[in-house]
Amino acid sequence: MNSSLVIDVRFADGSHKSMSYQPSDVSGAPEVVDFPLDGVNARGGHATITLSTAATNGCYGVLVTPRPDRAASDTYSVVRNGTRTEAPAARLCLNS
């Protein structure tokens, strides 16, 4: 991989946190990547989680599973080359 993975989390109250991970930090398909929310009020509400990279020679992956239910405000989507595609039957797996 020739570029880092950037994770940006934005909460409904306007607070946010971003972190950048070098390819060597997440290579070998780790089970968990730590994303500490120190100093961010992450209690309740909704969040928008954006994962991005400028890599041109590979890709990063996330764990997505089927979702049996779908809350109206819960959306998983992918943006490729500026085009957003929703996947209403999917959810991003997070451990909090």
Jmol script that loads the backbone (N, CA, C; Angstrom):
load data "model"
ATOM      1  N   MET A   1       0.854  -1.183   0.000  1.00  0.00           N
ATOM      2  CA  MET A   1       0.000   0.000   0.000  1.00  0.00           C
ATOM      3  C   MET A   1       0.893   1.237   0.000  1.00  0.00           C
ATOM      4  N   ASN A   2       0.489   2.208  -0.782  1.00  0.00           N
ATOM      5  CA  ASN A   2       1.295   3.414  -0.898  1.00  0.00           C
ATOM      6  C   ASN A   2       0.648   4.650  -0.267  1.00  0.00           C
ATOM      7  N   SER A   3      -0.375   4.440   0.581  1.00  0.00           N
ATOM      8  CA  SER A   3      -0.993   5.578   1.264  1.00  0.00           C
ATOM      9  C   SER A   3      -1.680   5.094   2.534  1.00  0.00           C
ATOM     10  N   SER A   4      -1.831   6.002   3.461  1.00  0.00           N
ATOM     11  CA  SER A   4      -2.424   5.656   4.752  1.00  0.00           C
ATOM     12  C   SER A   4      -3.950   5.519   4.671  1.00  0.00           C
ATOM     13  N   LEU A   5      -4.506   4.914   5.710  1.00  0.00           N
ATOM     14  CA  LEU A   5      -5.952   4.820   5.904  1.00  0.00           C
ATOM     15  C   LEU A   5      -6.343   5.923   6.871  1.00  0.00           C
ATOM     16  N   VAL A   6      -7.337   6.716   6.519  1.00  0.00           N
ATOM     17  CA  VAL A   6      -7.808   7.794   7.387  1.00  0.00           C
ATOM     18  C   VAL A   6      -9.211   7.449   7.858  1.00  0.00           C
ATOM     19  N   ILE A   7      -9.415   7.493   9.167  1.00  0.00           N
ATOM     20  CA  ILE A   7     -10.741   7.270   9.748  1.00  0.00           C
ATOM     21  C   ILE A   7     -11.180   8.573  10.391  1.00  0.00           C
ATOM     22  N   ASP A   8     -12.370   9.024  10.011  1.00  0.00           N
ATOM     23  CA  ASP A   8     -12.941  10.262  10.545  1.00  0.00           C
ATOM     24  C   ASP A   8     -14.319   9.935  11.105  1.00  0.00           C
ATOM     25  N   VAL A   9     -14.543  10.269  12.379  1.00  0.00           N
ATOM     26  CA  VAL A   9     -15.835  10.045  13.021  1.00  0.00           C
ATOM     27  C   VAL A   9     -16.404  11.405  13.414  1.00  0.00           C
ATOM     28  N   ARG A  10     -17.609  11.704  12.952  1.00  0.00           N
ATOM     29  CA  ARG A  10     -18.288  12.968  13.260  1.00  0.00           C
ATOM     30  C   ARG A  10     -19.597  12.661  13.974  1.00  0.00           C
ATOM     31  N   PHE A  11     -19.796  13.331  15.113  1.00  0.00           N
ATOM     32  CA  PHE A  11     -20.978  13.108  15.931  1.00  0.00           C
ATOM     33  C   PHE A  11     -22.003  14.208  15.711  1.00  0.00           C
ATOM     34  N   ALA A  12     -23.248  13.917  16.062  1.00  0.00           N
ATOM     35  CA  ALA A  12     -24.355  14.851  15.842  1.00  0.00           C
ATOM     36  C   ALA A  12     -24.138  16.186  16.551  1.00  0.00           C
ATOM     37  N   ASP A  13     -23.397  16.184  17.671  1.00  0.00           N
ATOM     38  CA  ASP A  13     -23.174  17.429  18.405  1.00  0.00           C
ATOM     39  C   ASP A  13     -22.067  18.286  17.803  1.00  0.00           C
ATOM     40  N   GLY A  14     -21.496  17.845  16.684  1.00  0.00           N
ATOM     41  CA  GLY A  14     -20.453  18.615  16.014  1.00  0.00           C
ATOM     42  C   GLY A  14     -19.043  18.190  16.364  1.00  0.00           C
ATOM     43  N   SER A  15     -18.875  17.400  17.400  1.00  0.00           N
ATOM     44  CA  SER A  15     -17.533  16.943  17.752  1.00  0.00           C
ATOM     45  C   SER A  15     -17.076  15.892  16.745  1.00  0.00           C
ATOM     46  N   HIS A  16     -15.769  15.759  16.606  1.00  0.00           N
ATOM     47  CA  HIS A  16     -15.251  14.760  15.678  1.00  0.00           C
ATOM     48  C   HIS A  16     -13.831  14.363  16.062  1.00  0.00           C
ATOM     49  N   LYS A  17     -13.390  13.266  15.483  1.00  0.00           N
ATOM     50  CA  LYS A  17     -12.028  12.807  15.689  1.00  0.00           C
ATOM     51  C   LYS A  17     -11.574  12.122  14.418  1.00  0.00           C
ATOM     52  N   SER A  18     -10.332  12.389  14.021  1.00  0.00           N
ATOM     53  CA  SER A  18      -9.721  11.744  12.864  1.00  0.00           C
ATOM     54  C   SER A  18      -8.409  11.121  13.281  1.00  0.00           C
ATOM     55  N   MET A  19      -8.104   9.993  12.671  1.00  0.00           N
ATOM     56  CA  MET A  19      -6.809   9.356  12.878  1.00  0.00           C
ATOM     57  C   MET A  19      -6.342   8.791  11.550  1.00  0.00           C
ATOM     58  N   SER A  20      -5.027   8.743  11.381  1.00  0.00           N
ATOM     59  CA  SER A  20      -4.420   8.188  10.187  1.00  0.00           C
ATOM     60  C   SER A  20      -3.596   6.975  10.585  1.00  0.00           C
ATOM     61  N   TYR A  21      -3.718   5.908   9.806  1.00  0.00           N
ATOM     62  CA  TYR A  21      -2.993   4.674  10.072  1.00  0.00           C
ATOM     63  C   TYR A  21      -2.107   4.359   8.874  1.00  0.00           C
ATOM     64  N   GLN A  22      -0.836   4.149   9.132  1.00  0.00           N
ATOM     65  CA  GLN A  22       0.091   3.765   8.078  1.00  0.00           C
ATOM     66  C   GLN A  22      -0.185   2.324   7.656  1.00  0.00           C
ATOM     67  N   PRO A  23       0.104   1.981   6.417  1.00  0.00           N
ATOM     68  CA  PRO A  23      -0.155   0.611   5.960  1.00  0.00           C
ATOM     69  C   PRO A  23       0.472  -0.442   6.878  1.00  0.00           C
ATOM     70  N   SER A  24       1.644  -0.173   7.397  1.00  0.00           N
ATOM     71  CA  SER A  24       2.309  -1.150   8.270  1.00  0.00           C
ATOM     72  C   SER A  24       1.562  -1.334   9.592  1.00  0.00           C
ATOM     73  N   ASP A  25       0.740  -0.339   9.985  1.00  0.00           N
ATOM     74  CA  ASP A  25      -0.034  -0.434  11.232  1.00  0.00           C
ATOM     75  C   ASP A  25      -1.235  -1.352  11.099  1.00  0.00           C
ATOM     76  N   VAL A  26      -1.715  -1.544   9.891  1.00  0.00           N
ATOM     77  CA  VAL A  26      -2.932  -2.333   9.689  1.00  0.00           C
ATOM     78  C   VAL A  26      -2.730  -3.481   8.705  1.00  0.00           C
ATOM     79  N   SER A  27      -1.475  -3.789   8.384  1.00  0.00           N
ATOM     80  CA  SER A  27      -1.230  -4.884   7.446  1.00  0.00           C
ATOM     81  C   SER A  27      -1.439  -6.226   8.135  1.00  0.00           C
ATOM     82  N   GLY A  28      -1.630  -7.235   7.329  1.00  0.00           N
ATOM     83  CA  GLY A  28      -1.809  -8.580   7.877  1.00  0.00           C
ATOM     84  C   GLY A  28      -3.182  -8.828   8.449  1.00  0.00           C
ATOM     85  N   ALA A  29      -4.175  -8.045   8.022  1.00  0.00           N
ATOM     86  CA  ALA A  29      -5.565  -8.225   8.455  1.00  0.00           C
ATOM     87  C   ALA A  29      -5.703  -8.332   9.968  1.00  0.00           C
ATOM     88  N   PRO A  30      -5.384  -7.257  10.685  1.00  0.00           N
ATOM     89  CA  PRO A  30      -5.544  -7.308  12.146  1.00  0.00           C
ATOM     90  C   PRO A  30      -7.012  -7.483  12.521  1.00  0.00           C
ATOM     91  N   GLU A  31      -7.241  -8.081  13.662  1.00  0.00           N
ATOM     92  CA  GLU A  31      -8.621  -8.261  14.116  1.00  0.00           C
ATOM     93  C   GLU A  31      -9.228  -6.949  14.580  1.00  0.00           C
ATOM     94  N   VAL A  32      -8.416  -6.091  15.190  1.00  0.00           N
ATOM     95  CA  VAL A  32      -8.923  -4.839  15.747  1.00  0.00           C
ATOM     96  C   VAL A  32      -7.917  -3.722  15.490  1.00  0.00           C
ATOM     97  N   VAL A  33      -8.430  -2.568  15.091  1.00  0.00           N
ATOM     98  CA  VAL A  33      -7.616  -1.363  14.999  1.00  0.00           C
ATOM     99  C   VAL A  33      -8.168  -0.401  16.033  1.00  0.00           C
ATOM    100  N   ASP A  34      -7.336   0.004  16.973  1.00  0.00           N
ATOM    101  CA  ASP A  34      -7.786   0.916  18.028  1.00  0.00           C
ATOM    102  C   ASP A  34      -8.073   2.300  17.468  1.00  0.00           C
ATOM    103  N   PHE A  35      -9.181   2.871  17.909  1.00  0.00           N
ATOM    104  CA  PHE A  35      -9.566   4.235  17.557  1.00  0.00           C
ATOM    105  C   PHE A  35     -10.071   4.886  18.843  1.00  0.00           C
ATOM    106  N   PRO A  36      -9.147   5.332  19.711  1.00  0.00           N
ATOM    107  CA  PRO A  36      -9.567   5.902  20.989  1.00  0.00           C
ATOM    108  C   PRO A  36     -10.344   7.202  20.804  1.00  0.00           C
ATOM    109  N   LEU A  37     -11.391   7.365  21.593  1.00  0.00           N
ATOM    110  CA  LEU A  37     -12.220   8.570  21.512  1.00  0.00           C
ATOM    111  C   LEU A  37     -11.931   9.518  22.665  1.00  0.00           C
ATOM    112  N   ASP A  38     -10.707   9.561  23.121  1.00  0.00           N
ATOM    113  CA  ASP A  38     -10.309  10.460  24.198  1.00  0.00           C
ATOM    114  C   ASP A  38     -10.661  11.902  23.849  1.00  0.00           C
ATOM    115  N   GLY A  39     -11.301  12.577  24.746  1.00  0.00           N
ATOM    116  CA  GLY A  39     -11.623  13.979  24.558  1.00  0.00           C
ATOM    117  C   GLY A  39     -12.806  14.261  23.661  1.00  0.00           C
ATOM    118  N   VAL A  40     -13.494  13.222  23.215  1.00  0.00           N
ATOM    119  CA  VAL A  40     -14.666  13.406  22.358  1.00  0.00           C
ATOM    120  C   VAL A  40     -15.888  12.923  23.114  1.00  0.00           C
ATOM    121  N   ASN A  41     -16.945  13.727  23.102  1.00  0.00           N
ATOM    122  CA  ASN A  41     -18.191  13.330  23.745  1.00  0.00           C
ATOM    123  C   ASN A  41     -18.928  12.390  22.810  1.00  0.00           C
ATOM    124  N   ALA A  42     -18.745  11.093  23.014  1.00  0.00           N
ATOM    125  CA  ALA A  42     -19.315  10.099  22.106  1.00  0.00           C
ATOM    126  C   ALA A  42     -20.537   9.412  22.695  1.00  0.00           C
ATOM    127  N   ARG A  43     -21.167  10.009  23.668  1.00  0.00           N
ATOM    128  CA  ARG A  43     -22.320   9.365  24.306  1.00  0.00           C
ATOM    129  C   ARG A  43     -23.597   9.620  23.522  1.00  0.00           C
ATOM    130  N   GLY A  44     -24.213   8.548  23.111  1.00  0.00           N
ATOM    131  CA  GLY A  44     -25.507   8.658  22.441  1.00  0.00           C
ATOM    132  C   GLY A  44     -25.430   9.362  21.104  1.00  0.00           C
ATOM    133  N   GLY A  45     -26.555   9.465  20.474  1.00  0.00           N
ATOM    134  CA  GLY A  45     -26.638  10.156  19.194  1.00  0.00           C
ATOM    135  C   GLY A  45     -26.086   9.335  18.051  1.00  0.00           C
ATOM    136  N   HIS A  46     -26.067   9.936  16.899  1.00  0.00           N
ATOM    137  CA  HIS A  46     -25.601   9.277  15.691  1.00  0.00           C
ATOM    138  C   HIS A  46     -24.218   9.772  15.331  1.00  0.00           C
ATOM    139  N   ALA A  47     -23.502   8.960  14.569  1.00  0.00           N
ATOM    140  CA  ALA A  47     -22.177   9.327  14.107  1.00  0.00           C
ATOM    141  C   ALA A  47     -22.043   8.965  12.638  1.00  0.00           C
ATOM    142  N   THR A  48     -21.242   9.739  11.952  1.00  0.00           N
ATOM    143  CA  THR A  48     -20.877   9.431  10.585  1.00  0.00           C
ATOM    144  C   THR A  48     -19.429   8.988  10.609  1.00  0.00           C
ATOM    145  N   ILE A  49     -19.168   7.789  10.091  1.00  0.00           N
ATOM    146  CA  ILE A  49     -17.818   7.244  10.077  1.00  0.00           C
ATOM    147  C   ILE A  49     -17.368   7.177   8.627  1.00  0.00           C
ATOM    148  N   THR A  50     -16.249   7.846   8.330  1.00  0.00           N
ATOM    149  CA  THR A  50     -15.718   7.861   6.977  1.00  0.00           C
ATOM    150  C   THR A  50     -14.324   7.253   6.986  1.00  0.00           C
ATOM    151  N   LEU A  51     -14.118   6.258   6.149  1.00  0.00           N
ATOM    152  CA  LEU A  51     -12.812   5.653   5.953  1.00  0.00           C
ATOM    153  C   LEU A  51     -12.361   6.028   4.552  1.00  0.00           C
ATOM    154  N   SER A  52     -11.148   6.556   4.433  1.00  0.00           N
ATOM    155  CA  SER A  52     -10.683   6.982   3.117  1.00  0.00           C
ATOM    156  C   SER A  52      -9.198   6.710   2.956  1.00  0.00           C
ATOM    157  N   THR A  53      -8.765   6.671   1.713  1.00  0.00           N
ATOM    158  CA  THR A  53      -7.354   6.497   1.391  1.00  0.00           C
ATOM    159  C   THR A  53      -7.096   7.055  -0.002  1.00  0.00           C
ATOM    160  N   ALA A  54      -5.849   7.404  -0.235  1.00  0.00           N
ATOM    161  CA  ALA A  54      -5.428   7.827  -1.566  1.00  0.00           C
ATOM    162  C   ALA A  54      -4.589   6.727  -2.214  1.00  0.00           C
ATOM    163  N   ALA A  55      -4.622   5.533  -1.643  1.00  0.00           N
ATOM    164  CA  ALA A  55      -3.817   4.417  -2.158  1.00  0.00           C
ATOM    165  C   ALA A  55      -4.188   4.095  -3.600  1.00  0.00           C
ATOM    166  N   THR A  56      -3.174   3.779  -4.374  1.00  0.00           N
ATOM    167  CA  THR A  56      -3.392   3.431  -5.780  1.00  0.00           C
ATOM    168  C   THR A  56      -2.952   2.000  -6.095  1.00  0.00           C
ATOM    169  N   ASN A  57      -2.429   1.298  -5.101  1.00  0.00           N
ATOM    170  CA  ASN A  57      -1.910  -0.040  -5.382  1.00  0.00           C
ATOM    171  C   ASN A  57      -2.437  -1.091  -4.398  1.00  0.00           C
ATOM    172  N   GLY A  58      -3.671  -0.959  -3.984  1.00  0.00           N
ATOM    173  CA  GLY A  58      -4.260  -1.920  -3.058  1.00  0.00           C
ATOM    174  C   GLY A  58      -5.518  -1.342  -2.453  1.00  0.00           C
ATOM    175  N   CYS A  59      -6.037  -2.003  -1.430  1.00  0.00           N
ATOM    176  CA  CYS A  59      -7.238  -1.495  -0.785  1.00  0.00           C
ATOM    177  C   CYS A  59      -7.272  -1.915   0.675  1.00  0.00           C
ATOM    178  N   TYR A  60      -8.031  -1.194   1.462  1.00  0.00           N
ATOM    179  CA  TYR A  60      -8.286  -1.533   2.851  1.00  0.00           C
ATOM    180  C   TYR A  60      -9.675  -2.147   2.911  1.00  0.00           C
ATOM    181  N   GLY A  61      -9.901  -3.000   3.877  1.00  0.00           N
ATOM    182  CA  GLY A  61     -11.210  -3.624   3.999  1.00  0.00           C
ATOM    183  C   GLY A  61     -11.817  -3.371   5.361  1.00  0.00           C
ATOM    184  N   VAL A  62     -13.131  -3.497   5.438  1.00  0.00           N
ATOM    185  CA  VAL A  62     -13.853  -3.396   6.700  1.00  0.00           C
ATOM    186  C   VAL A  62     -14.772  -4.603   6.798  1.00  0.00           C
ATOM    187  N   LEU A  63     -15.174  -4.907   8.006  1.00  0.00           N
ATOM    188  CA  LEU A  63     -16.089  -6.022   8.216  1.00  0.00           C
ATOM    189  C   LEU A  63     -17.520  -5.512   8.116  1.00  0.00           C
ATOM    190  N   VAL A  64     -18.248  -6.042   7.158  1.00  0.00           N
ATOM    191  CA  VAL A  64     -19.648  -5.680   6.949  1.00  0.00           C
ATOM    192  C   VAL A  64     -20.450  -6.968   7.014  1.00  0.00           C
ATOM    193  N   THR A  65     -21.549  -6.945   7.760  1.00  0.00           N
ATOM    194  CA  THR A  65     -22.389  -8.133   7.895  1.00  0.00           C
ATOM    195  C   THR A  65     -23.820  -7.812   7.466  1.00  0.00           C
ATOM    196  N   PRO A  66     -24.591  -8.841   7.176  1.00  0.00           N
ATOM    197  CA  PRO A  66     -26.008  -8.606   6.848  1.00  0.00           C
ATOM    198  C   PRO A  66     -26.737  -8.027   8.053  1.00  0.00           C
ATOM    199  N   ARG A  67     -27.679  -7.176   7.808  1.00  0.00           N
ATOM    200  CA  ARG A  67     -28.450  -6.593   8.905  1.00  0.00           C
ATOM    201  C   ARG A  67     -29.893  -7.040   8.786  1.00  0.00           C
ATOM    202  N   PRO A  68     -30.399  -7.624   9.855  1.00  0.00           N
ATOM    203  CA  PRO A  68     -31.780  -8.104   9.825  1.00  0.00           C
ATOM    204  C   PRO A  68     -32.814  -6.987   9.912  1.00  0.00           C
ATOM    205  N   ASP A  69     -32.434  -5.872  10.507  1.00  0.00           N
ATOM    206  CA  ASP A  69     -33.355  -4.740  10.644  1.00  0.00           C
ATOM    207  C   ASP A  69     -32.653  -3.512  10.087  1.00  0.00           C
ATOM    208  N   ARG A  70     -33.392  -2.470   9.830  1.00  0.00           N
ATOM    209  CA  ARG A  70     -32.772  -1.253   9.316  1.00  0.00           C
ATOM    210  C   ARG A  70     -33.456  -0.042   9.901  1.00  0.00           C
ATOM    211  N   ALA A  71     -32.720   0.664  10.758  1.00  0.00           N
ATOM    212  CA  ALA A  71     -33.234   1.917  11.307  1.00  0.00           C
ATOM    213  C   ALA A  71     -33.219   2.964  10.194  1.00  0.00           C
ATOM    214  N   ALA A  72     -34.178   3.853  10.214  1.00  0.00           N
ATOM    215  CA  ALA A  72     -34.302   4.864   9.154  1.00  0.00           C
ATOM    216  C   ALA A  72     -33.056   5.737   9.040  1.00  0.00           C
ATOM    217  N   SER A  73     -32.355   5.958  10.145  1.00  0.00           N
ATOM    218  CA  SER A  73     -31.194   6.839  10.112  1.00  0.00           C
ATOM    219  C   SER A  73     -29.885   6.071  10.000  1.00  0.00           C
ATOM    220  N   ASP A  74     -29.964   4.790   9.815  1.00  0.00           N
ATOM    221  CA  ASP A  74     -28.792   3.931   9.763  1.00  0.00           C
ATOM    222  C   ASP A  74     -28.495   3.567   8.320  1.00  0.00           C
ATOM    223  N   THR A  75     -27.418   4.085   7.754  1.00  0.00           N
ATOM    224  CA  THR A  75     -27.122   3.848   6.355  1.00  0.00           C
ATOM    225  C   THR A  75     -25.663   3.451   6.178  1.00  0.00           C
ATOM    226  N   TYR A  76     -25.433   2.376   5.480  1.00  0.00           N
ATOM    227  CA  TYR A  76     -24.077   1.987   5.086  1.00  0.00           C
ATOM    228  C   TYR A  76     -23.975   2.254   3.595  1.00  0.00           C
ATOM    229  N   SER A  77     -22.944   2.986   3.206  1.00  0.00           N
ATOM    230  CA  SER A  77     -22.770   3.269   1.789  1.00  0.00           C
ATOM    231  C   SER A  77     -21.295   3.323   1.452  1.00  0.00           C
ATOM    232  N   VAL A  78     -21.018   3.226   0.177  1.00  0.00           N
ATOM    233  CA  VAL A  78     -19.660   3.271  -0.339  1.00  0.00           C
ATOM    234  C   VAL A  78     -19.590   4.391  -1.362  1.00  0.00           C
ATOM    235  N   VAL A  79     -18.517   5.177  -1.310  1.00  0.00           N
ATOM    236  CA  VAL A  79     -18.301   6.222  -2.305  1.00  0.00           C
ATOM    237  C   VAL A  79     -17.059   5.850  -3.095  1.00  0.00           C
ATOM    238  N   ARG A  80     -17.249   5.651  -4.394  1.00  0.00           N
ATOM    239  CA  ARG A  80     -16.135   5.343  -5.295  1.00  0.00           C
ATOM    240  C   ARG A  80     -16.145   6.348  -6.422  1.00  0.00           C
ATOM    241  N   ASN A  81     -15.023   7.006  -6.603  1.00  0.00           N
ATOM    242  CA  ASN A  81     -14.894   7.998  -7.681  1.00  0.00           C
ATOM    243  C   ASN A  81     -16.027   9.005  -7.655  1.00  0.00           C
ATOM    244  N   GLY A  82     -16.423   9.418  -6.442  1.00  0.00           N
ATOM    245  CA  GLY A  82     -17.446  10.435  -6.291  1.00  0.00           C
ATOM    246  C   GLY A  82     -18.879   9.943  -6.375  1.00  0.00           C
ATOM    247  N   THR A  83     -19.092   8.663  -6.612  1.00  0.00           N
ATOM    248  CA  THR A  83     -20.442   8.110  -6.714  1.00  0.00           C
ATOM    249  C   THR A  83     -20.762   7.319  -5.457  1.00  0.00           C
ATOM    250  N   ARG A  84     -21.864   7.689  -4.790  1.00  0.00           N
ATOM    251  CA  ARG A  84     -22.280   7.025  -3.557  1.00  0.00           C
ATOM    252  C   ARG A  84     -23.293   5.927  -3.870  1.00  0.00           C
ATOM    253  N   THR A  85     -23.043   4.743  -3.303  1.00  0.00           N
ATOM    254  CA  THR A  85     -23.950   3.611  -3.466  1.00  0.00           C
ATOM    255  C   THR A  85     -24.342   3.109  -2.090  1.00  0.00           C
ATOM    256  N   GLU A  86     -25.648   3.101  -1.790  1.00  0.00           N
ATOM    257  CA  GLU A  86     -26.119   2.611  -0.501  1.00  0.00           C
ATOM    258  C   GLU A  86     -26.267   1.098  -0.537  1.00  0.00           C
ATOM    259  N   ALA A  87     -26.025   0.495   0.618  1.00  0.00           N
ATOM    260  CA  ALA A  87     -26.206  -0.946   0.785  1.00  0.00           C
ATOM    261  C   ALA A  87     -27.138  -1.136   1.980  1.00  0.00           C
ATOM    262  N   PRO A  88     -28.455  -1.036   1.774  1.00  0.00           N
ATOM    263  CA  PRO A  88     -29.409  -1.052   2.884  1.00  0.00           C
ATOM    264  C   PRO A  88     -29.449  -2.356   3.666  1.00  0.00           C
ATOM    265  N   ALA A  89     -28.939  -3.427   3.118  1.00  0.00           N
ATOM    266  CA  ALA A  89     -28.965  -4.711   3.831  1.00  0.00           C
ATOM    267  C   ALA A  89     -27.657  -4.987   4.563  1.00  0.00           C
ATOM    268  N   ALA A  90     -26.785  -3.965   4.676  1.00  0.00           N
ATOM    269  CA  ALA A  90     -25.472  -4.155   5.302  1.00  0.00           C
ATOM    270  C   ALA A  90     -25.297  -3.243   6.495  1.00  0.00           C
ATOM    271  N   ARG A  91     -24.404  -3.657   7.388  1.00  0.00           N
ATOM    272  CA  ARG A  91     -24.013  -2.804   8.512  1.00  0.00           C
ATOM    273  C   ARG A  91     -22.528  -2.976   8.768  1.00  0.00           C
ATOM    274  N   LEU A  92     -21.895  -1.901   9.211  1.00  0.00           N
ATOM    275  CA  LEU A  92     -20.485  -1.897   9.550  1.00  0.00           C
ATOM    276  C   LEU A  92     -20.340  -2.441  10.961  1.00  0.00           C
ATOM    277  N   CYS A  93     -19.460  -3.408  11.152  1.00  0.00           N
ATOM    278  CA  CYS A  93     -19.270  -4.017  12.484  1.00  0.00           C
ATOM    279  C   CYS A  93     -18.277  -3.208  13.296  1.00  0.00           C
ATOM    280  N   LEU A  94     -18.697  -2.768  14.449  1.00  0.00           N
ATOM    281  CA  LEU A  94     -17.858  -2.014  15.369  1.00  0.00           C
ATOM    282  C   LEU A  94     -17.929  -2.636  16.738  1.00  0.00           C
ATOM    283  N   ASN A  95     -16.843  -2.559  17.474  1.00  0.00           N
ATOM    284  CA  ASN A  95     -16.810  -3.047  18.846  1.00  0.00           C
ATOM    285  C   ASN A  95     -16.601  -1.832  19.737  1.00  0.00           C
ATOM    286  N   SER A  96     -17.584  -1.511  20.572  1.00  0.00           N
ATOM    287  CA  SER A  96     -17.453  -0.305  21.398  1.00  0.00           C
ATOM    288  C   SER A  96     -17.377  -0.669  22.864  1.00  0.00           C
TER     289      SER A  96
END
end "model"
wireframe off; spacefill off
backbone 0.3
color backbone group
